[in-house]
Amino acid sequence: MPEKNECSQCFDRTLEHRRSVRIFDPEAPYDPEVVTRNLKRAILAPSSSNLQLWEFHRIKDGELRQKLNEACFNQPAARTANELIVIVTRLDKWEQRVEANIEFIKSQEAPEDVKKRAIAYYDKIVRRLYGWAKRYPGFVLKAIQWFNGLKKPAYREVSWTDIRISAHKSVALAAQTFMLGMSADGYDTCPMEGFDSARVRKLLKLPKDAEINMIIACGIRKPEGIYGPRFRLPFEQVYYEH
Ligand SMILES: Cc1cc2nc3c(=O)[nH]c(=O)nc-3n(C[C@H](O)[C@H](O)[C@H](O)COP(=O)(O)O)c2cc1C
C-alpha cells in the first residue's frame, strides 16, 4: 500500500476532528463566511441522476431561531450553536432539475449522438421513474418490476417511498460534505434528526414533497461539548470480502 500523501493525512485529521459537538463556545471567534464556503463545497456532492434535490436554509438568530430551537426540543447542540442549517430535500422540484440537466447537456460541446443519449436518459428514464412514482401506487409499480425482473435484472426502487429514500441519500451526502469541510476549517457541527419535522416545515413554509433531511448545528466546540470518546464497532465486524 502506498504511503499516505499530505492530502490523505490531512483528510485523516479532518475525520478525526469531526465530532458531533453538543456544546458550542459563544465566545470563540466565528466567521459565518466559513459556513458559506462549506455550503458551496456541499453542492459538489454527488446526487442521484445529478438532480441535486437539496436546499440549505440558514437560521442565525431572531424569533425564527428561538422557534427552531424549540422544535429541536431545545437540545444543547441547537441551543448553543452559532447558527443552524436545515438541510431539505426538494422532491417537488424534480421536473425543474431534469430540465436544468437537459439544458446543461444541450449547452455542451459534444458529439450530437452523445448529447442525444444523455438527453434521452433524462427525458425518458428519469421522467418516467419520477413521474410514474408520483402518479401510480407503489405496489403496482413494484409488481411490474417484479415481473420484468423474472427475465433480466430490473430496477426495483420505483415507488414514491423509494424515490424519497433516494433523495435523502443524495442530500445526506451533501450534508456530510458540508460537515467535513467545516471540520477541515477547524469549525464544528452536530447533525440532528431529533426535531419536530411538522413544526420545522411550518416554520420554513416548506411545500408538500419537501422534507427535512437533517438539521446541522454549527459553531466552535467547548471541550465539554464532546460527550465522550468516539465509539465505533471494530472494522472486522462490518467488513466482508466476497
Ligand atoms: C442522521 C443523524 C442524526 C443525528 N441526530 C442527533 C441528534 O438529534 N442529537 C444529537 O445530539 N446527535 C445526533 N446525531 C449525532 C450522533 O449521535 C453521532 O454522530 C454519533 O454518536 C457518532 O458520534 P460522532 O459524530 O462524534 O462520531 C445524529 C447523527 C446523524 C448522522
The ligand as an SDF file (V2000), in Angstrom:
LIG
                    3D

 31 33  0  0  0  0  0  0  0  0999 V2000
  -28.7630   11.4570   10.8610 C   0  0  0  0  0  0  0  0  0  0  0  0
  -28.1880   11.7600   12.2040 C   0  0  0  0  0  0  0  0  0  0  0  0
  -28.9920   12.2620   13.2070 C   0  0  0  0  0  0  0  0  0  0  0  0
  -28.4550   12.6050   14.4520 C   0  0  0  0  0  0  0  0  0  0  0  0
  -29.2600   13.2030   15.3800 N   0  0  0  0  0  0  0  0  0  0  0  0
  -28.7080   13.7050   16.5130 C   0  0  0  0  0  0  0  0  0  0  0  0
  -29.4740   14.4940   17.3920 C   0  0  0  0  0  0  0  0  0  0  0  0
  -30.6450   14.7640   17.1820 O   0  0  0  0  0  0  0  0  0  0  0  0
  -28.8790   14.9710   18.5050 N   0  0  0  0  0  0  0  0  0  0  0  0
  -27.5620   14.7290   18.8020 C   0  0  0  0  0  0  0  0  0  0  0  0
  -27.0880   15.2080   19.8300 O   0  0  0  0  0  0  0  0  0  0  0  0
  -26.8020   13.9730   17.9580 N   0  0  0  0  0  0  0  0  0  0  0  0
  -27.3270   13.4550   16.8210 C   0  0  0  0  0  0  0  0  0  0  0  0
  -26.5550   12.7550   15.9430 N   0  0  0  0  0  0  0  0  0  0  0  0
  -25.1360   12.5390   16.2220 C   0  0  0  0  0  0  0  0  0  0  0  0
  -24.8010   11.0800   16.5160 C   0  0  0  0  0  0  0  0  0  0  0  0
  -25.2600   10.7450   17.8000 O   0  0  0  0  0  0  0  0  0  0  0  0
  -23.2840   10.9070   16.3730 C   0  0  0  0  0  0  0  0  0  0  0  0
  -22.9490   11.1130   15.0280 O   0  0  0  0  0  0  0  0  0  0  0  0
  -22.7890    9.5360   16.7980 C   0  0  0  0  0  0  0  0  0  0  0  0
  -22.9940    9.3500   18.1720 O   0  0  0  0  0  0  0  0  0  0  0  0
  -21.3000    9.3410   16.4870 C   0  0  0  0  0  0  0  0  0  0  0  0
  -20.5130   10.3300   17.1140 O   0  0  0  0  0  0  0  0  0  0  0  0
  -19.5350   11.2950   16.2730 P   0  0  0  0  0  0  0  0  0  0  0  0
  -20.4000   12.0370   15.2730 O   0  0  0  0  0  0  0  0  0  0  0  0
  -18.9540   12.2440   17.3010 O   0  0  0  0  0  0  0  0  0  0  0  0
  -18.5150   10.4560   15.6090 O   0  0  0  0  0  0  0  0  0  0  0  0
  -27.0750   12.3750   14.7090 C   0  0  0  0  0  0  0  0  0  0  0  0
  -26.2790   11.8480   13.6830 C   0  0  0  0  0  0  0  0  0  0  0  0
  -26.8090   11.5580   12.4550 C   0  0  0  0  0  0  0  0  0  0  0  0
  -25.9100   11.0440   11.3580 C   0  0  0  0  0  0  0  0  0  0  0  0
  1  2  1  0
  2  3  1  0
  2 30  2  0
  3  4  2  0
  4  5  1  0
  4 28  1  0
  5  6  2  0
  6  7  1  0
  6 13  1  0
  7  8  2  0
  7  9  1  0
  9 10  1  0
 10 11  2  0
 10 12  1  0
 12 13  2  0
 13 14  1  0
 14 15  1  0
 14 28  1  0
 15 16  1  0
 16 17  1  0
 16 18  1  0
 18 19  1  0
 18 20  1  0
 20 21  1  0
 20 22  1  0
 22 23  1  0
 23 24  1  0
 24 25  2  0
 24 26  1  0
 24 27  1  0
 28 29  2  0
 29 30  1  0
 30 31  1  0
M  END
$$$$
